[in-house]
Amino acid sequence: MAKYVSMVNFTDQGIKVIRNTVERADAFRKTAREMGVEVLEIYWTLGVSDLVIVVEAPDDEIVATLFFSIGSLGNIRAHTMRAFTVDEMSNIIGRIP
C-alpha cells in the first residue's frame, strides 16, 4: 500500500470548533478505516500547517475521496502528497535510463 502525507490547515469554521479537534480526528480515523485507508499518524503542529496526517492506502483515488469527503465538512483544507519509501525510491531511480 502507498503512503501519503497531508499538510492540513483549519478553516475559519474549523478553528471555531477547535475544542472538538480530538473527537474529529477519531471520526476521521473511523471514516478512513471504512474506506480501506489506515491512518498511521496524526500530529497537531505549530507553524505553516495545523496538522500533519500520514495515511496508507491502496491508491490515489481512495485518498482523494477521503480528503475531499472530510474537506467538504468545512473544517479543514488539506494538501496531500504521495510519499515514497527507500525501497520505492530505489526502484524509481533504477528505471532511469
C-alpha positions, 0 to 999 in steps of 0.5 A, spaced: 500 500 500 502 507 498 503 512 503 501 519 503 502 525 507 497 531 508 499 538 510 492 540 513 490 547 515 483 549 519 478 553 516 475 559 519 469 554 521 474 549 523 478 553 528 471 555 531 470 548 533 477 547 535 475 544 542 472 538 538 479 537 534 480 530 538 473 527 537 474 529 529 480 526 528 477 519 531 471 520 526 476 521 521 480 515 523 473 511 523 471 514 516 478 512 513 478 505 516 471 504 512 474 506 506 480 501 506 485 507 508 489 506 515 491 512 518 498 511 521 499 518 524 496 524 526 500 530 529 497 537 531 503 542 529 505 549 530 507 553 524 505 553 516 500 547 517 495 545 523 496 538 522 500 533 519 496 526 517 500 520 514 495 515 511 496 508 507 492 506 502 491 502 496 491 508 491 490 515 489 483 515 488 481 512 495 485 518 498 482 523 494 475 521 496 477 521 503 480 528 503 475 531 499 469 527 503 472 530 510 474 537 506 467 538 504 465 538 512 468 545 512 473 544 517 479 543 514 483 544 507 488 539 506 494 538 501 496 531 500 502 528 497 504 521 495 510 519 499 515 514 497 519 509 501 527 507 500 525 501 497 520 505 492 525 510 491 530 505 489 526 502 484 524 509 481 531 511 480 533 504 477 528 505 471 532 511 469 535 510 463 
